[in-house]
Amino acid sequence: TTPVAAAAAAEPPLTVADIGAGAGGYAVELNRTSLVVARAYDVVRDVERHTGGRVAFLDISQDLPVAIQPVDTVLCLEVAEHVPAERAGVFVRNLAAITRRLLVLSWAGVEKCGRGWGHVNCRSRPEILGMFASIAAADGSDDPLGFDPEATARMRAAADVEWLREGLLVFRRRSPPPMPSPPPAAKLAGATGQAPEAAAGAVALPAHVFVDAAATL
């Protein structure tokens, strides 16, 4: 029995939110495993219409809407460097607020600024870790998101593209809080229906990497 299968048998399905999901390819692939319930969010205007409801609108750098529930695992890949520097603190605080167990984040380093479209907020690893530490101290959490260097190394090794191998960071909590009652189905963002092949194929990390990481915490 794999860790994923054991977790699926013992608990309700793990929940995943992909922040900055584009067409929702990660959520589609994760939902196909039947081991997690994945929801997809993006800041693109009219994203619900463009994706047939697979992806819901969310600006993670602004105040969070009430309907956004914490999830077990948050993915936020190739988003942070596009967030204006003056909103970076809100961005980090919101990621921490919706993460119950595991945060998989990529953030382009300072050497990457100017090499990608819209890279306006590139940060070094010490800067990023310092931001999360500051948020934890301000919130007074007994179980803040802590940087996990071993999980970071494993996920970087599993990545198929250079910028994820260089920029991935994994944070986790020691003891996730109890899961709140789920909101009505109508409020759950990210459909579990099939996506176009182009969207489903736009995956740079295997789905099982995320599922295993969350299940073995």
C-alpha positions as CSV (number, residue, x, y, z in Angstrom):
1,T,0.0,0.0,0.0
2,T,1.4,3.4,-1.0
3,P,1.3,6.4,1.4
4,V,-1.2,8.0,-0.9
5,A,-3.5,4.9,-0.9
6,A,-3.3,4.6,2.8
7,A,-4.1,8.2,3.3
8,A,-7.0,8.1,0.9
9,A,-8.5,5.1,2.8
10,A,-8.1,6.6,6.2
11,E,-9.2,10.2,5.6
12,P,-11.4,12.3,3.4
13,P,-9.7,13.3,0.2
14,L,-6.9,15.7,0.4
15,T,-7.7,19.2,-0.8
16,V,-5.4,21.2,-3.2
17,A,-5.6,24.7,-4.4
18,D,-3.6,25.8,-7.5
19,I,-3.1,29.6,-7.3
20,G,-2.2,31.1,-10.7
21,A,-3.5,28.1,-12.4
22,G,-3.8,29.4,-16.0
23,A,-6.1,26.9,-17.8
24,G,-6.2,24.6,-14.8
25,G,-4.0,21.8,-16.0
26,Y,-2.6,20.8,-12.6
27,A,-6.1,20.6,-11.1
28,V,-7.3,18.5,-14.0
29,E,-4.5,16.0,-13.6
30,L,-4.8,15.9,-9.8
31,N,-8.5,15.3,-9.9
32,R,-8.0,12.4,-12.3
33,T,-6.1,10.5,-9.5
34,S,-9.4,10.5,-7.5
35,L,-7.2,10.9,-4.4
36,V,-7.5,14.6,-4.0
37,V,-10.1,17.4,-4.6
38,A,-8.2,20.1,-6.5
39,R,-9.5,23.6,-7.1
40,A,-7.9,26.1,-9.6
41,Y,-7.7,29.9,-9.3
42,D,-6.3,32.6,-11.5
43,V,-6.3,36.4,-11.7
44,V,-7.2,36.6,-15.4
45,R,-10.3,38.6,-16.1
46,D,-13.3,36.3,-17.0
47,V,-11.2,33.2,-16.4
48,E,-14.4,31.2,-15.5
49,R,-15.8,31.9,-18.9
50,H,-12.6,31.3,-20.7
51,T,-12.1,27.9,-19.0
52,G,-15.6,26.7,-18.9
53,G,-15.7,27.0,-15.1
54,R,-12.6,24.9,-14.5
55,V,-10.8,27.9,-13.0
56,A,-12.3,30.5,-10.6
57,F,-11.1,34.1,-10.3
58,L,-8.9,35.0,-7.4
59,D,-6.4,37.8,-6.8
60,I,-4.2,36.3,-4.1
61,S,-2.5,39.7,-3.5
62,Q,-5.7,41.3,-2.3
63,D,-8.0,40.6,0.7
64,L,-9.3,37.1,0.5
65,P,-13.0,36.5,-0.1
66,V,-14.9,34.7,2.6
67,A,-15.7,31.7,0.3
68,I,-12.0,30.8,0.1
69,Q,-11.5,27.9,2.4
70,P,-8.1,26.6,3.7
71,V,-6.8,23.5,1.9
72,D,-4.3,20.8,2.7
73,T,-1.9,21.7,-0.1
74,V,-1.4,25.0,-2.0
75,L,0.5,25.2,-5.3
76,C,1.6,28.6,-6.4
77,L,4.0,28.2,-9.3
78,E,5.5,31.1,-11.3
79,V,3.2,33.7,-9.8
80,A,5.2,35.5,-7.0
81,E,7.6,37.3,-9.3
82,H,4.6,38.9,-11.1
83,V,3.1,40.3,-7.9
84,P,4.0,44.0,-7.4
85,A,6.5,44.5,-4.6
86,E,4.1,46.6,-2.6
87,R,1.6,43.7,-2.4
88,A,4.1,41.0,-1.7
89,G,3.4,41.0,2.1
90,V,-0.4,40.5,1.5
91,F,0.5,37.8,-1.0
92,V,2.6,35.8,1.4
93,R,0.2,36.3,4.3
94,N,-2.7,35.0,2.1
95,L,-0.8,31.9,1.1
96,A,0.0,31.1,4.7
97,A,-3.7,31.7,5.7
98,I,-5.1,29.2,3.2
99,T,-2.4,26.5,3.7
100,R,-3.2,23.8,6.2
101,R,-0.3,21.4,5.6
102,L,1.9,22.1,2.6
103,L,2.8,25.0,0.4
104,V,4.6,24.4,-2.9
105,L,5.9,27.8,-4.1
106,S,8.1,28.9,-6.9
107,W,9.6,32.4,-6.9
108,A,12.1,33.6,-9.5
109,G,15.4,34.7,-8.0
110,V,16.9,38.1,-8.6
111,E,19.1,36.8,-11.4
112,K,15.9,36.0,-13.4
113,C,14.4,39.5,-13.4
114,G,14.3,40.8,-16.9
115,R,14.4,37.3,-18.4
116,G,10.6,36.7,-18.2
117,W,7.5,38.7,-19.1
118,G,6.2,40.7,-16.1
119,H,9.0,39.7,-13.7
120,V,8.7,42.7,-11.4
121,N,9.3,41.1,-8.0
122,C,12.2,38.7,-8.1
123,R,13.6,37.6,-4.6
124,S,16.5,35.7,-3.2
125,R,15.8,32.7,-1.0
126,P,16.9,34.5,2.2
127,E,14.4,37.3,1.4
128,I,11.6,34.8,0.8
129,L,12.2,32.8,4.0
130,G,12.4,36.1,5.9
131,M,9.0,37.2,4.6
132,F,7.4,34.0,5.7
133,A,9.1,34.2,9.1
134,S,7.9,37.8,9.5
135,I,4.3,36.8,8.7
136,A,4.5,34.0,11.2
137,A,5.9,36.2,13.9
138,A,3.2,38.9,13.3
139,D,0.4,36.3,13.4
140,G,1.7,34.6,16.5
141,S,1.0,31.2,15.1
142,D,2.0,28.2,17.2
143,D,2.6,26.2,14.1
144,P,3.8,28.5,11.3
145,L,4.7,27.4,7.9
146,G,8.3,26.4,8.0
147,F,10.8,25.9,5.2
148,D,11.4,22.2,4.4
149,P,14.8,21.9,2.7
150,E,14.5,18.1,2.1
151,A,11.1,18.3,0.4
152,T,12.3,21.3,-1.6
153,A,15.2,19.2,-2.9
154,R,12.9,16.3,-3.8
155,M,10.5,18.4,-5.7
156,R,13.2,20.3,-7.5
157,A,14.7,16.9,-8.6
158,A,11.2,15.9,-9.9
159,A,10.7,19.1,-12.0
160,D,11.0,18.9,-15.7
161,V,11.8,22.6,-16.4
162,E,14.8,24.7,-15.4
163,W,12.9,27.5,-13.6
164,L,11.1,25.1,-11.3
165,R,14.3,23.2,-10.5
166,E,15.9,26.5,-9.5
167,G,13.0,28.3,-7.9
168,L,10.8,25.8,-6.0
169,L,10.4,26.1,-2.3
170,V,8.4,23.9,0.0
171,F,6.9,25.0,3.3
172,R,4.9,22.8,5.8
173,R,3.2,22.9,9.1
174,R,4.0,20.3,11.8
175,S,0.4,19.7,12.9
176,P,-2.3,20.9,10.5
177,P,-5.4,22.3,12.2
178,P,-8.8,20.5,11.9
179,M,-10.4,20.8,8.5
180,P,-13.4,23.1,8.6
181,S,-16.7,22.0,7.2
182,P,-16.6,22.3,3.4
183,P,-18.6,25.1,1.8
184,P,-21.6,24.3,-0.5
185,A,-20.5,22.7,-3.7
186,A,-21.4,25.8,-5.7
187,K,-18.7,27.7,-3.9
188,L,-15.9,25.2,-4.6
189,A,-13.8,26.7,-7.3
190,G,-12.3,24.6,-10.0
191,A,-14.4,22.0,-11.7
192,T,-13.4,18.3,-11.9
193,G,-14.4,18.0,-15.5
194,Q,-12.1,17.2,-18.4
195,A,-9.9,19.9,-19.8
196,P,-8.7,20.4,-23.3
197,E,-5.6,18.3,-24.0
198,A,-3.5,21.5,-24.2
199,A,-4.4,22.5,-20.7
200,A,-4.1,19.0,-19.3
201,G,-0.7,18.6,-20.8
202,A,0.8,21.8,-19.4
203,V,2.1,20.1,-16.3
204,A,5.8,20.4,-15.4
205,L,5.7,18.3,-12.2
206,P,4.0,14.8,-12.0
207,A,0.7,14.9,-10.1
208,H,1.8,12.1,-7.8
209,V,4.6,14.3,-6.5
210,F,2.2,16.7,-5.0
211,V,-0.2,13.9,-3.7
212,D,2.6,11.9,-2.1
213,A,4.1,15.0,-0.5
214,A,0.8,16.0,1.2
215,A,-0.2,12.5,2.2
216,T,3.1,11.8,4.0
217,L,3.2,14.9,6.1
